Amino acid sequence: MFKSCDGDFVEGSAETAPACHKSRPRIALLSNPKSTGNIAQLPRIREFCADHPDIFHYEVEHADQIGQAMVAIARVRPKVLVVNGGDGTVQAALTELYNGDHFGAERPPVAVLPSGKTNLIALDLGARGDPVKALEQLIELAQHDLSPYIVARELIALRRGSGDEEGASRPVIGMFLGGAGLADTMLYCRDKIYPLGLPNGIAHGITAFALLAKLFLKVKASFLPPDPQPLNVSLRQEENTISGRFSLLAVTTLEKLLLSSDVGRGEGALTLLAIEEKPMSLIRGLAASIAGKLGRTSLPGVHYQQADEITIQGESSSVILDGETFHAERGQTIFLRPARPLSFVRLAA
């Protein structure tokens, strides 16, 4: 479903989407109705779009429809591409935008509405609160020169295997990867806590309590997050490998990592944080993050480094790249590299 140049919602495919040529700035809005935040907000967003003919609204229900959506969006030549969905929807859109050639060399800058459960990418770009108000702000910005609000963001390119084989599959593109105990906890929250229908804050609080009870009180129960599996993480930039069980493993290109801690940039585009599965290591890491000192001093059990190439191997462990799950298993390497930057619209925080 997409909105025509006259503002009406119509059924159709990318091939039937109009090529709109208007003098005023245009915004293309890509929505995923199944994102959690959109269940309540999408009727308001549809009504808003119906009142603003300079918005081209395209809805998808599955990630495999995003390529078709990009074909239609490229025909309207938008000034800004706005993604309305959770981090998984953003990741799928970035992957298609990065790997596809729909816009040629003139890819529009990307803006993200706060419409998902975690909204890490939206928060990094200054989008908070009501997605309709964020959309109103983007319309206002698009009437003028966008350059003061454009920022370049490094991206993570994930491949399975060595990443260098001939005929390797196209990379998956994202901005935040969680692994080890962090990935297990994210999956636990997604599969066992979110289905309870609780508000996000309460769901995240229950998940944090369950994790802390398991780690500090050594509680063993089937309703708690599982034990993290051993992982080997190699950084070519530093020519070293860290191995073991980690309560937290994160790789990101975002400006903020955890608990609003600013990422200190050193050598390498990818920032790695790995905290060993020991209570004191986790306390040290969280305290340093809250104090804004993460990565500025050496802490026992806390590994914080920058690199341009990272490989992850394990016996049977999961990593999550902006909502999509991949498995690090024996003989199957997760290979991470920086992808060339894309332009994003950063709203005032």
TAWODA-V910316 format. One record per backbone hydrogen bond with DSSP energy under -1.0 kcal/mol. CO is the residue of the C=O (numbers start at 0). NH is the residue of the N-H. E is the energy in kcal/mol with one decimal. If there is no record, write none. Layout:
# TAWODA-V910316
[[CO NH E] [CO NH E]]
This chain:
# TAWODA-V910316
[[0 58 -2.8] [1 9 -3.3] [3 6 -1.8] [7 3 -3.5] [9 1 -2.4] [25 78 -2.6] [26 55 -3.1] [27 81 -3.5] [28 57 -3.1] [29 83 -3.4] [30 59 -2.7] [31 34 -1.9] [34 37 -1.0] [35 38 -1.1] [36 40 -1.6] [37 41 -2.3] [40 44 -2.2] [41 45 -3.1] [42 46 -2.1] [43 47 -2.4] [44 48 -2.6] [45 49 -2.2] [46 50 -1.1] [48 51 -1.2] [51 54 -1.9] [53 26 -2.3] [55 28 -3.2] [56 2 -1.7] [57 30 -2.6] [61 64 -1.8] [62 65 -1.7] [64 68 -2.0] [65 69 -2.4] [66 70 -1.5] [67 71 -1.8] [68 72 -2.8] [69 73 -2.5] [72 75 -1.0] [79 27 -2.6] [80 110 -2.6] [81 29 -3.2] [82 112 -2.6] [83 31 -2.2] [85 89 -2.1] [86 90 -2.7] [87 91 -2.1] [88 92 -2.2] [89 93 -2.9] [90 94 -2.3] [91 95 -1.9] [92 96 -2.7] [93 97 -2.7] [94 98 -2.4] [95 99 -2.5] [102 105 -1.5] [108 80 -2.8] [109 344 -2.7] [110 82 -2.7] [112 114 -1.8] [114 36 -1.3] [118 122 -2.7] [119 123 -2.0] [120 124 -1.3] [121 126 -2.8] [122 125 -1.6] [124 346 -2.4] [129 133 -1.8] [130 134 -2.1] [131 135 -2.4] [132 136 -2.1] [133 137 -2.0] [134 138 -2.2] [135 139 -1.9] [136 140 -2.4] [137 141 -2.3] [139 142 -1.0] [140 143 -1.8] [145 148 -2.4] [146 149 -1.1] [148 345 -3.1] [150 343 -2.9] [152 341 -1.5] [154 338 -2.9] [155 173 -2.0] [156 336 -1.8] [157 171 -2.4] [158 334 -3.1] [164 167 -1.6] [171 157 -2.9] [173 155 -3.3] [174 252 -1.9] [175 321 -2.1] [176 250 -2.4] [177 319 -3.1] [178 181 -1.4] [178 248 -1.0] [179 183 -2.3] [180 184 -2.4] [181 185 -2.4] [182 186 -2.6] [183 187 -2.2] [184 188 -2.5] [185 189 -2.4] [186 190 -3.0] [187 191 -2.5] [188 193 -3.1] [192 195 -1.8] [193 196 -2.4] [198 202 -2.7] [199 203 -2.8] [200 204 -2.0] [201 205 -2.6] [202 206 -2.1] [203 207 -2.4] [204 208 -2.4] [205 209 -2.5] [206 210 -2.3] [207 211 -2.6] [208 212 -2.6] [209 213 -1.9] [210 214 -2.4] [211 215 -3.0] [212 216 -1.0] [212 218 -1.5] [220 223 -1.4] [230 243 -1.8] [231 312 -2.4] [232 241 -2.8] [233 310 -2.2] [234 238 -1.3] [234 239 -1.4] [239 234 -2.4] [241 232 -2.9] [243 230 -2.5] [244 276 -2.5] [245 180 -2.3] [247 274 -2.8] [248 178 -3.0] [249 272 -2.8] [250 176 -3.2] [251 270 -2.5] [254 262 -3.2] [257 260 -2.1] [260 256 -2.5] [269 306 -2.1] [270 251 -2.1] [271 304 -2.0] [272 249 -2.8] [273 302 -3.2] [274 246 -1.7] [274 247 -1.5] [275 277 -2.6] [277 281 -2.2] [278 282 -2.3] [279 283 -2.6] [280 284 -2.5] [281 285 -2.7] [282 286 -2.6] [283 287 -2.4] [284 288 -2.0] [285 289 -2.6] [286 290 -2.1] [287 292 -2.9] [292 295 -2.2] [298 301 -2.0] [300 275 -2.6] [302 273 -2.7] [304 271 -3.3] [306 269 -2.4] [308 235 -1.6] [309 335 -3.2] [310 233 -2.5] [311 333 -2.7] [312 231 -3.1] [314 329 -1.1] [316 327 -3.4] [318 325 -3.1] [319 177 -2.6] [320 323 -1.9] [323 320 -2.8] [325 318 -2.8] [327 316 -2.0] [328 331 -2.5] [332 160 -2.7] [333 311 -2.6] [334 158 -2.4] [335 309 -2.1] [336 156 -3.4] [338 154 -1.2] [341 152 -2.3] [342 109 -2.2] [343 150 -2.6]]
